[in-house]
Amino acid sequence: MLLAASAAADEIRLKDGKKLYGVIVAYEDNMFKVKTDYGYVLVEKDKIAAIVPNTPAGTDPKAASQSPKSEPAGSSAPSAATPSATEASAKTKIPSANGHPSVPAPASTATANAAPPNVKPAAPAANTTLASTTASPEPPKDEPPPVKEEIQGNQYTNFTHGFRMYKAPSWELIADARKALPNAIVAMGTSNESTLMVIGEEKTKDPLDTAAVAVEKRLREIYSNYRLISQRKTTVGGMPAMEYKYRGMADEHDWSGTLVVIARGKDVLTALGMTFADSDLIQIQENVISRSIASMDFTVHN
């Protein structure tokens, strides 16, 4: 299996339930070297539950799936690896103060101890519009209006709020995110809840520095053992922004997070990406979150 050249990524299942998509290119000192879209990662053999190769049509997938104990200790030539999408039927919980950390809500709408319900991520098809733009009855006042959004390949576009950004292949849209989180525009993440990206919007008359401090302060109230790793001024999509990198405990996990507060006219957008810090895949997921935030483009017109 290791010697077979393939343009598709294999699925590497870890014993803690995580999955890694890539191509094994070497084995040395009881470690597999896996090439992914975001670089190389070393995985201990003892932490792998099974390796499921990407099998061609007509091949019995059960015969190709085997545990790492039966893998030969060899190496293979590197090939292009493309992560596959996670199962659409898996359930994903929107992060909340009672479970996973939630995106900081604006001061005027935040509700203490509000735990959003579990929602099931939808599996969008490429080149399709996710939200209908046809005429419909006026929604109740307590419900947000429909959002016009679209996914094409690995690009997410929100026409209603005027931005587009990179969406990792393994990320799925979290349905009803705008209802569950007061200031959420869209929420995306992996089906096993280990990595999440939430984009929010709020109105404020404060300058960027003041608004960013207020949002970051709300993060401190969500996590236990909150630690601010770094902060800096930056730009996202040509707009001034403040970036905070942090660590904190929630739902019995140590989280690594990036919060970026972006000034866009009278609006303040918040991009909050977070992933398990107690995972072997932390570096890969942190790179994916950084790529997604850096890709934000505000030239979209409704």
LUMPA-248622 format. One record per residue (C-alpha): x, y, z; residue in three letters; residue number from 1. Coordinates in Angstrom, 2 decimals. Layout:
<lodos>
<lodo px="X" py="Y" pz="Z" r="ALA" k="NUM"/>
...
</lodos>
This chain:
<lodos>
<lodo px="0.00" py="0.00" pz="0.00" r="MET" k="1"/>
<lodo px="2.79" py="2.40" pz="0.91" r="LEU" k="2"/>
<lodo px="4.48" py="1.88" pz="-2.44" r="LEU" k="3"/>
<lodo px="1.39" py="2.55" pz="-4.51" r="ALA" k="4"/>
<lodo px="1.44" py="6.03" pz="-6.10" r="ALA" k="5"/>
<lodo px="-1.88" py="7.86" pz="-5.79" r="SER" k="6"/>
<lodo px="-3.07" py="11.42" pz="-6.37" r="ALA" k="7"/>
<lodo px="-5.66" py="11.06" pz="-3.61" r="ALA" k="8"/>
<lodo px="-5.05" py="11.13" pz="0.11" r="ALA" k="9"/>
<lodo px="-5.29" py="8.13" pz="2.42" r="ASP" k="10"/>
<lodo px="-7.35" py="8.27" pz="5.57" r="GLU" k="11"/>
<lodo px="-5.36" py="7.74" pz="8.77" r="ILE" k="12"/>
<lodo px="-7.57" py="7.02" pz="11.78" r="ARG" k="13"/>
<lodo px="-6.07" py="7.78" pz="15.18" r="LEU" k="14"/>
<lodo px="-6.99" py="5.90" pz="18.35" r="LYS" k="15"/>
<lodo px="-8.39" py="9.08" pz="19.94" r="ASP" k="16"/>
<lodo px="-11.01" py="9.32" pz="17.17" r="GLY" k="17"/>
<lodo px="-9.28" py="11.96" pz="15.06" r="LYS" k="18"/>
<lodo px="-8.64" py="11.52" pz="11.35" r="LYS" k="19"/>
<lodo px="-5.71" py="12.67" pz="9.23" r="LEU" k="20"/>
<lodo px="-5.77" py="12.86" pz="5.45" r="TYR" k="21"/>
<lodo px="-2.51" py="12.59" pz="3.56" r="GLY" k="22"/>
<lodo px="0.06" py="10.26" pz="2.01" r="VAL" k="23"/>
<lodo px="2.57" py="8.28" pz="4.08" r="ILE" k="24"/>
<lodo px="5.97" py="9.00" pz="2.59" r="VAL" k="25"/>
<lodo px="8.33" py="7.46" pz="5.15" r="ALA" k="26"/>
<lodo px="8.59" py="5.30" pz="8.28" r="TYR" k="27"/>
<lodo px="11.45" py="5.76" pz="10.72" r="GLU" k="28"/>
<lodo px="11.96" py="5.30" pz="14.47" r="ASP" k="29"/>
<lodo px="8.42" py="3.99" pz="14.92" r="ASN" k="30"/>
<lodo px="7.02" py="7.19" pz="13.32" r="MET" k="31"/>
<lodo px="5.05" py="7.60" pz="10.11" r="PHE" k="32"/>
<lodo px="5.82" py="10.73" pz="8.08" r="LYS" k="33"/>
<lodo px="2.61" py="11.93" pz="6.40" r="VAL" k="34"/>
<lodo px="2.47" py="14.52" pz="3.63" r="LYS" k="35"/>
<lodo px="-0.67" py="16.72" pz="3.76" r="THR" k="36"/>
<lodo px="-1.80" py="19.81" pz="1.88" r="ASP" k="37"/>
<lodo px="-0.38" py="21.91" pz="4.70" r="TYR" k="38"/>
<lodo px="2.99" py="20.28" pz="5.20" r="GLY" k="39"/>
<lodo px="4.51" py="17.16" pz="6.74" r="TYR" k="40"/>
<lodo px="3.42" py="15.71" pz="10.08" r="VAL" k="41"/>
<lodo px="4.94" py="12.88" pz="12.14" r="LEU" k="42"/>
<lodo px="2.53" py="10.41" pz="13.73" r="VAL" k="43"/>
<lodo px="3.57" py="7.69" pz="16.17" r="GLU" k="44"/>
<lodo px="2.66" py="4.21" pz="14.96" r="LYS" k="45"/>
<lodo px="1.14" py="3.28" pz="18.33" r="ASP" k="46"/>
<lodo px="-1.37" py="6.16" pz="18.03" r="LYS" k="47"/>
<lodo px="-2.78" py="4.93" pz="14.70" r="ILE" k="48"/>
<lodo px="-5.87" py="2.72" pz="14.81" r="ALA" k="49"/>
<lodo px="-6.15" py="2.07" pz="11.09" r="ALA" k="50"/>
<lodo px="-4.98" py="3.28" pz="7.69" r="ILE" k="51"/>
<lodo px="-7.62" py="3.33" pz="4.97" r="VAL" k="52"/>
<lodo px="-6.08" py="3.90" pz="1.52" r="PRO" k="53"/>
<lodo px="-7.95" py="5.69" pz="-1.21" r="ASN" k="54"/>
<lodo px="-8.92" py="2.69" pz="-3.34" r="THR" k="55"/>
<lodo px="-9.72" py="2.85" pz="-7.08" r="PRO" k="56"/>
<lodo px="-13.15" py="1.96" pz="-8.41" r="ALA" k="57"/>
<lodo px="-13.93" py="-1.73" pz="-8.28" r="GLY" k="58"/>
<lodo px="-11.59" py="-2.41" pz="-5.35" r="THR" k="59"/>
<lodo px="-12.97" py="-3.90" pz="-2.14" r="ASP" k="60"/>
<lodo px="-12.44" py="-1.14" pz="0.49" r="PRO" k="61"/>
<lodo px="-12.54" py="-3.72" pz="3.32" r="LYS" k="62"/>
<lodo px="-9.54" py="-5.51" pz="1.87" r="ALA" k="63"/>
<lodo px="-7.61" py="-2.22" pz="1.66" r="ALA" k="64"/>
<lodo px="-8.34" py="-1.12" pz="5.26" r="SER" k="65"/>
<lodo px="-5.90" py="-2.51" pz="7.80" r="GLN" k="66"/>
<lodo px="-4.35" py="-1.60" pz="11.12" r="SER" k="67"/>
<lodo px="-0.91" py="0.03" pz="11.31" r="PRO" k="68"/>
<lodo px="0.54" py="-3.19" pz="12.80" r="LYS" k="69"/>
<lodo px="0.35" py="-4.82" pz="9.39" r="SER" k="70"/>
<lodo px="2.01" py="-1.90" pz="7.59" r="GLU" k="71"/>
<lodo px="5.50" py="-2.53" pz="6.22" r="PRO" k="72"/>
<lodo px="8.29" py="-0.44" pz="7.67" r="ALA" k="73"/>
<lodo px="9.27" py="1.30" pz="4.45" r="GLY" k="74"/>
<lodo px="8.82" py="4.53" pz="2.57" r="SER" k="75"/>
<lodo px="7.04" py="5.68" pz="-0.55" r="SER" k="76"/>
<lodo px="7.56" py="8.52" pz="-3.01" r="ALA" k="77"/>
<lodo px="5.71" py="11.71" pz="-2.03" r="PRO" k="78"/>
<lodo px="2.54" py="12.45" pz="-3.98" r="SER" k="79"/>
<lodo px="-0.04" py="15.25" pz="-3.93" r="ALA" k="80"/>
<lodo px="-2.44" py="14.85" pz="-1.00" r="ALA" k="81"/>
<lodo px="-5.91" py="16.36" pz="-0.90" r="THR" k="82"/>
<lodo px="-7.92" py="16.06" pz="2.36" r="PRO" k="83"/>
<lodo px="-11.36" py="14.54" pz="1.83" r="SER" k="84"/>
<lodo px="-14.57" py="15.95" pz="3.31" r="ALA" k="85"/>
<lodo px="-15.82" py="14.51" pz="6.59" r="THR" k="86"/>
<lodo px="-19.04" py="12.54" pz="6.85" r="GLU" k="87"/>
<lodo px="-22.09" py="14.78" pz="6.38" r="ALA" k="88"/>
<lodo px="-24.16" py="12.70" pz="8.79" r="SER" k="89"/>
<lodo px="-21.93" py="13.41" pz="11.80" r="ALA" k="90"/>
<lodo px="-23.36" py="15.79" pz="14.39" r="LYS" k="91"/>
<lodo px="-21.59" py="19.02" pz="15.31" r="THR" k="92"/>
<lodo px="-22.38" py="21.19" pz="18.31" r="LYS" k="93"/>
<lodo px="-22.06" py="24.93" pz="18.07" r="ILE" k="94"/>
<lodo px="-19.52" py="25.98" pz="20.74" r="PRO" k="95"/>
<lodo px="-21.10" py="27.48" pz="23.83" r="SER" k="96"/>
<lodo px="-20.14" py="28.75" pz="27.25" r="ALA" k="97"/>
<lodo px="-21.51" py="25.49" pz="28.69" r="ASN" k="98"/>
<lodo px="-19.45" py="23.33" pz="26.35" r="GLY" k="99"/>
<lodo px="-17.13" py="24.49" pz="23.64" r="HIS" k="100"/>
<lodo px="-16.11" py="28.15" pz="23.75" r="PRO" k="101"/>
<lodo px="-18.55" py="30.39" pz="21.87" r="SER" k="102"/>
<lodo px="-17.86" py="33.35" pz="19.65" r="VAL" k="103"/>
<lodo px="-18.07" py="36.52" pz="21.80" r="PRO" k="104"/>
<lodo px="-21.53" py="38.02" pz="21.44" r="ALA" k="105"/>
<lodo px="-22.07" py="41.81" pz="21.24" r="PRO" k="106"/>
<lodo px="-22.72" py="43.41" pz="24.62" r="ALA" k="107"/>
<lodo px="-26.25" py="44.43" pz="23.66" r="SER" k="108"/>
<lodo px="-27.33" py="40.89" pz="22.71" r="THR" k="109"/>
<lodo px="-25.21" py="38.53" pz="24.80" r="ALA" k="110"/>
<lodo px="-27.20" py="36.30" pz="27.17" r="THR" k="111"/>
<lodo px="-25.51" py="34.83" pz="30.24" r="ALA" k="112"/>
<lodo px="-25.27" py="31.03" pz="30.36" r="ASN" k="113"/>
<lodo px="-27.14" py="30.65" pz="27.06" r="ALA" k="114"/>
<lodo px="-26.40" py="27.18" pz="25.69" r="ALA" k="115"/>
<lodo px="-27.26" py="26.90" pz="21.98" r="PRO" k="116"/>
<lodo px="-28.86" py="23.64" pz="20.82" r="PRO" k="117"/>
<lodo px="-27.09" py="20.87" pz="18.94" r="ASN" k="118"/>
<lodo px="-27.36" py="21.24" pz="15.19" r="VAL" k="119"/>
<lodo px="-26.56" py="18.93" pz="12.30" r="LYS" k="120"/>
<lodo px="-24.16" py="20.23" pz="9.64" r="PRO" k="121"/>
<lodo px="-25.44" py="20.33" pz="6.10" r="ALA" k="122"/>
<lodo px="-23.35" py="18.82" pz="3.31" r="ALA" k="123"/>
<lodo px="-23.38" py="21.47" pz="0.54" r="PRO" k="124"/>
<lodo px="-22.71" py="20.52" pz="-3.06" r="ALA" k="125"/>
<lodo px="-20.13" py="22.47" pz="-5.06" r="ALA" k="126"/>
<lodo px="-21.34" py="25.32" pz="-7.32" r="ASN" k="127"/>
<lodo px="-24.75" py="25.50" pz="-5.59" r="THR" k="128"/>
<lodo px="-26.39" py="28.34" pz="-3.71" r="THR" k="129"/>
<lodo px="-27.04" py="27.31" pz="-0.10" r="LEU" k="130"/>
<lodo px="-29.72" py="29.85" pz="0.74" r="ALA" k="131"/>
<lodo px="-32.76" py="30.44" pz="-1.44" r="SER" k="132"/>
<lodo px="-33.16" py="33.96" pz="-2.78" r="THR" k="133"/>
<lodo px="-36.78" py="33.53" pz="-3.92" r="THR" k="134"/>
<lodo px="-39.49" py="35.66" pz="-2.40" r="ALA" k="135"/>
<lodo px="-40.85" py="34.38" pz="0.89" r="SER" k="136"/>
<lodo px="-43.16" py="35.67" pz="3.64" r="PRO" k="137"/>
<lodo px="-41.61" py="38.23" pz="5.95" r="GLU" k="138"/>
<lodo px="-39.93" py="36.38" pz="8.85" r="PRO" k="139"/>
<lodo px="-40.87" py="37.07" pz="12.46" r="PRO" k="140"/>
<lodo px="-39.03" py="39.96" pz="14.07" r="LYS" k="141"/>
<lodo px="-37.05" py="37.66" pz="16.36" r="ASP" k="142"/>
<lodo px="-35.56" py="35.68" pz="13.44" r="GLU" k="143"/>
<lodo px="-32.74" py="36.91" pz="11.19" r="PRO" k="144"/>
<lodo px="-33.51" py="37.35" pz="7.47" r="PRO" k="145"/>
<lodo px="-32.34" py="34.71" pz="4.98" r="PRO" k="146"/>
<lodo px="-28.67" py="34.79" pz="4.05" r="VAL" k="147"/>
<lodo px="-27.52" py="34.47" pz="0.46" r="LYS" k="148"/>
<lodo px="-24.36" py="32.35" pz="0.51" r="GLU" k="149"/>
<lodo px="-22.56" py="29.96" pz="-1.78" r="GLU" k="150"/>
<lodo px="-19.80" py="27.34" pz="-1.80" r="ILE" k="151"/>
<lodo px="-17.67" py="26.72" pz="-4.88" r="GLN" k="152"/>
<lodo px="-14.95" py="24.16" pz="-4.30" r="GLY" k="153"/>
<lodo px="-12.98" py="25.34" pz="-1.27" r="ASN" k="154"/>
<lodo px="-14.34" py="28.90" pz="-1.34" r="GLN" k="155"/>
<lodo px="-17.19" py="30.18" pz="0.82" r="TYR" k="156"/>
<lodo px="-18.97" py="33.37" pz="-0.32" r="THR" k="157"/>
<lodo px="-21.50" py="35.35" pz="1.72" r="ASN" k="158"/>
<lodo px="-23.32" py="37.78" pz="-0.56" r="PHE" k="159"/>
<lodo px="-25.53" py="39.18" pz="2.19" r="THR" k="160"/>
<lodo px="-22.60" py="40.36" pz="4.31" r="HIS" k="161"/>
<lodo px="-20.18" py="40.92" pz="1.44" r="GLY" k="162"/>
<lodo px="-17.19" py="38.64" pz="2.00" r="PHE" k="163"/>
<lodo px="-15.58" py="35.42" pz="0.80" r="ARG" k="164"/>
<lodo px="-12.98" py="33.16" pz="2.40" r="MET" k="165"/>
<lodo px="-11.21" py="29.81" pz="2.16" r="TYR" k="166"/>
<lodo px="-13.12" py="26.79" pz="3.50" r="LYS" k="167"/>
<lodo px="-11.04" py="23.72" pz="4.29" r="ALA" k="168"/>
<lodo px="-12.20" py="20.53" pz="2.50" r="PRO" k="169"/>
<lodo px="-12.97" py="18.84" pz="5.83" r="SER" k="170"/>
<lodo px="-15.10" py="21.74" pz="7.11" r="TRP" k="171"/>
<lodo px="-18.88" py="21.69" pz="6.93" r="GLU" k="172"/>
<lodo px="-21.38" py="24.49" pz="7.43" r="LEU" k="173"/>
<lodo px="-23.13" py="24.35" pz="10.81" r="ILE" k="174"/>
<lodo px="-26.84" py="24.77" pz="10.25" r="ALA" k="175"/>
<lodo px="-28.81" py="27.38" pz="12.20" r="ASP" k="176"/>
<lodo px="-25.63" py="29.00" pz="13.55" r="ALA" k="177"/>
<lodo px="-27.13" py="32.48" pz="13.24" r="ARG" k="178"/>
<lodo px="-30.07" py="31.48" pz="15.44" r="LYS" k="179"/>
<lodo px="-27.94" py="29.83" pz="18.11" r="ALA" k="180"/>
<lodo px="-25.26" py="32.54" pz="18.40" r="LEU" k="181"/>
<lodo px="-26.48" py="36.15" pz="18.59" r="PRO" k="182"/>
<lodo px="-23.84" py="37.73" pz="16.34" r="ASN" k="183"/>
<lodo px="-22.90" py="34.76" pz="14.15" r="ALA" k="184"/>
<lodo px="-22.97" py="35.13" pz="10.37" r="ILE" k="185"/>
<lodo px="-21.65" py="31.67" pz="9.57" r="VAL" k="186"/>
<lodo px="-20.06" py="28.78" pz="11.46" r="ALA" k="187"/>
<lodo px="-17.93" py="26.05" pz="9.88" r="MET" k="188"/>
<lodo px="-15.91" py="23.19" pz="11.30" r="GLY" k="189"/>
<lodo px="-15.01" py="19.52" pz="11.36" r="THR" k="190"/>
<lodo px="-17.72" py="17.00" pz="12.18" r="SER" k="191"/>
<lodo px="-15.83" py="15.75" pz="15.26" r="ASN" k="192"/>
<lodo px="-15.95" py="19.27" pz="16.76" r="GLU" k="193"/>
<lodo px="-12.16" py="19.51" pz="17.10" r="SER" k="194"/>
<lodo px="-11.82" py="22.58" pz="14.85" r="THR" k="195"/>
<lodo px="-14.31" py="25.44" pz="14.44" r="LEU" k="196"/>
<lodo px="-14.45" py="28.77" pz="12.62" r="MET" k="197"/>
<lodo px="-17.15" py="31.33" pz="13.48" r="VAL" k="198"/>
<lodo px="-17.59" py="34.69" pz="11.72" r="ILE" k="199"/>
<lodo px="-19.62" py="37.30" pz="13.62" r="GLY" k="200"/>
<lodo px="-20.76" py="40.88" pz="13.08" r="GLU" k="201"/>
<lodo px="-21.78" py="43.66" pz="15.43" r="GLU" k="202"/>
<lodo px="-22.47" py="47.37" pz="15.31" r="LYS" k="203"/>
<lodo px="-20.32" py="49.71" pz="17.36" r="THR" k="204"/>
<lodo px="-19.32" py="53.38" pz="17.46" r="LYS" k="205"/>
<lodo px="-16.03" py="52.58" pz="19.19" r="ASP" k="206"/>
<lodo px="-12.69" py="52.72" pz="17.33" r="PRO" k="207"/>
<lodo px="-11.07" py="49.42" pz="16.43" r="LEU" k="208"/>
<lodo px="-8.69" py="49.28" pz="19.42" r="ASP" k="209"/>
<lodo px="-11.52" py="49.80" pz="21.93" r="THR" k="210"/>
<lodo px="-13.89" py="47.37" pz="20.21" r="ALA" k="211"/>
<lodo px="-11.19" py="44.70" pz="19.98" r="ALA" k="212"/>
<lodo px="-10.34" py="44.97" pz="23.68" r="VAL" k="213"/>
<lodo px="-14.02" py="44.53" pz="24.55" r="ALA" k="214"/>
<lodo px="-14.36" py="41.42" pz="22.38" r="VAL" k="215"/>
<lodo px="-11.15" py="39.86" pz="23.73" r="GLU" k="216"/>
<lodo px="-12.32" py="40.55" pz="27.28" r="LYS" k="217"/>
<lodo px="-15.43" py="38.45" pz="26.66" r="ARG" k="218"/>
<lodo px="-13.19" py="35.55" pz="25.63" r="LEU" k="219"/>
<lodo px="-11.57" py="35.63" pz="29.07" r="ARG" k="220"/>
<lodo px="-15.00" py="35.02" pz="30.64" r="GLU" k="221"/>
<lodo px="-15.62" py="31.93" pz="28.49" r="ILE" k="222"/>
<lodo px="-12.43" py="29.94" pz="29.11" r="TYR" k="223"/>
<lodo px="-10.87" py="28.69" pz="32.30" r="SER" k="224"/>
<lodo px="-7.09" py="29.11" pz="32.54" r="ASN" k="225"/>
<lodo px="-7.22" py="31.65" pz="29.71" r="TYR" k="226"/>
<lodo px="-3.74" py="32.65" pz="28.48" r="ARG" k="227"/>
<lodo px="-3.11" py="35.40" pz="25.95" r="LEU" k="228"/>
<lodo px="-0.18" py="34.24" pz="23.80" r="ILE" k="229"/>
<lodo px="0.20" py="37.28" pz="21.52" r="SER" k="230"/>
<lodo px="-1.58" py="40.29" pz="20.10" r="GLN" k="231"/>
<lodo px="-0.80" py="42.55" pz="17.16" r="ARG" k="232"/>
<lodo px="-2.20" py="45.02" pz="14.69" r="LYS" k="233"/>
<lodo px="-2.62" py="43.62" pz="11.19" r="THR" k="234"/>
<lodo px="-4.75" py="43.90" pz="8.06" r="THR" k="235"/>
<lodo px="-7.28" py="41.43" pz="6.69" r="VAL" k="236"/>
<lodo px="-8.61" py="41.91" pz="3.18" r="GLY" k="237"/>
<lodo px="-7.16" py="45.42" pz="3.19" r="GLY" k="238"/>
<lodo px="-9.06" py="46.34" pz="6.38" r="MET" k="239"/>
<lodo px="-7.36" py="47.26" pz="9.70" r="PRO" k="240"/>
<lodo px="-7.61" py="44.49" pz="12.28" r="ALA" k="241"/>
<lodo px="-6.43" py="43.32" pz="15.70" r="MET" k="242"/>
<lodo px="-5.26" py="39.72" pz="16.13" r="GLU" k="243"/>
<lodo px="-5.19" py="37.78" pz="19.40" r="TYR" k="244"/>
<lodo px="-3.76" py="34.28" pz="19.84" r="LYS" k="245"/>
<lodo px="-4.68" py="32.47" pz="23.05" r="TYR" k="246"/>
<lodo px="-5.02" py="29.15" pz="24.88" r="ARG" k="247"/>
<lodo px="-7.73" py="28.12" pz="27.32" r="GLY" k="248"/>
<lodo px="-9.64" py="25.20" pz="28.82" r="MET" k="249"/>
<lodo px="-13.26" py="24.37" pz="27.96" r="ALA" k="250"/>
<lodo px="-15.20" py="21.10" pz="27.83" r="ASP" k="251"/>
<lodo px="-12.20" py="19.21" pz="29.26" r="GLU" k="252"/>
<lodo px="-10.00" py="20.25" pz="26.33" r="HIS" k="253"/>
<lodo px="-7.15" py="22.70" pz="25.97" r="ASP" k="254"/>
<lodo px="-8.03" py="24.95" pz="23.02" r="TRP" k="255"/>
<lodo px="-5.74" py="26.95" pz="20.78" r="SER" k="256"/>
<lodo px="-7.55" py="29.94" pz="19.34" r="GLY" k="257"/>
<lodo px="-7.11" py="32.91" pz="17.04" r="THR" k="258"/>
<lodo px="-9.43" py="35.92" pz="17.33" r="LEU" k="259"/>
<lodo px="-9.27" py="38.65" pz="14.68" r="VAL" k="260"/>
<lodo px="-11.41" py="41.79" pz="15.06" r="VAL" k="261"/>
<lodo px="-11.79" py="43.61" pz="11.74" r="ILE" k="262"/>
<lodo px="-12.98" py="47.21" pz="11.24" r="ALA" k="263"/>
<lodo px="-15.14" py="47.50" pz="8.12" r="ARG" k="264"/>
<lodo px="-16.88" py="50.84" pz="7.91" r="GLY" k="265"/>
<lodo px="-19.51" py="51.00" pz="10.65" r="LYS" k="266"/>
<lodo px="-19.32" py="47.25" pz="11.20" r="ASP" k="267"/>
<lodo px="-16.93" py="45.19" pz="13.29" r="VAL" k="268"/>
<lodo px="-16.41" py="41.62" pz="12.07" r="LEU" k="269"/>
<lodo px="-15.01" py="38.93" pz="14.36" r="THR" k="270"/>
<lodo px="-13.26" py="35.85" pz="12.99" r="ALA" k="271"/>
<lodo px="-12.77" py="33.24" pz="15.71" r="LEU" k="272"/>
<lodo px="-10.93" py="30.04" pz="14.82" r="GLY" k="273"/>
<lodo px="-10.23" py="27.37" pz="17.46" r="MET" k="274"/>
<lodo px="-8.87" py="23.84" pz="17.56" r="THR" k="275"/>
<lodo px="-7.91" py="21.22" pz="20.12" r="PHE" k="276"/>
<lodo px="-4.47" py="22.03" pz="21.52" r="ALA" k="277"/>
<lodo px="-4.23" py="18.53" pz="23.01" r="ASP" k="278"/>
<lodo px="-4.17" py="16.90" pz="19.56" r="SER" k="279"/>
<lodo px="-1.36" py="15.64" pz="17.36" r="ASP" k="280"/>
<lodo px="-2.86" py="17.71" pz="14.52" r="LEU" k="281"/>
<lodo px="-2.71" py="21.10" pz="16.27" r="ILE" k="282"/>
<lodo px="-0.05" py="22.60" pz="13.98" r="GLN" k="283"/>
<lodo px="-1.90" py="21.57" pz="10.83" r="ILE" k="284"/>
<lodo px="-5.24" py="22.91" pz="12.06" r="GLN" k="285"/>
<lodo px="-3.68" py="26.19" pz="13.26" r="GLU" k="286"/>
<lodo px="-2.25" py="26.65" pz="9.75" r="ASN" k="287"/>
<lodo px="-5.67" py="25.98" pz="8.22" r="VAL" k="288"/>
<lodo px="-7.30" py="28.56" pz="10.51" r="ILE" k="289"/>
<lodo px="-4.64" py="31.17" pz="9.66" r="SER" k="290"/>
<lodo px="-5.08" py="30.51" pz="5.96" r="ARG" k="291"/>
<lodo px="-8.85" py="30.85" pz="6.19" r="SER" k="292"/>
<lodo px="-8.72" py="34.20" pz="8.04" r="ILE" k="293"/>
<lodo px="-5.97" py="35.61" pz="5.80" r="ALA" k="294"/>
<lodo px="-8.02" py="34.75" pz="2.69" r="SER" k="295"/>
<lodo px="-10.99" py="36.96" pz="3.65" r="MET" k="296"/>
<lodo px="-11.99" py="39.25" pz="0.78" r="ASP" k="297"/>
<lodo px="-14.52" py="42.07" pz="1.19" r="PHE" k="298"/>
<lodo px="-15.05" py="42.96" pz="-2.48" r="THR" k="299"/>
<lodo px="-18.18" py="40.79" pz="-2.77" r="VAL" k="300"/>
<lodo px="-21.33" py="42.61" pz="-3.83" r="HIS" k="301"/>
<lodo px="-24.86" py="41.48" pz="-3.05" r="ASN" k="302"/>
</lodos>
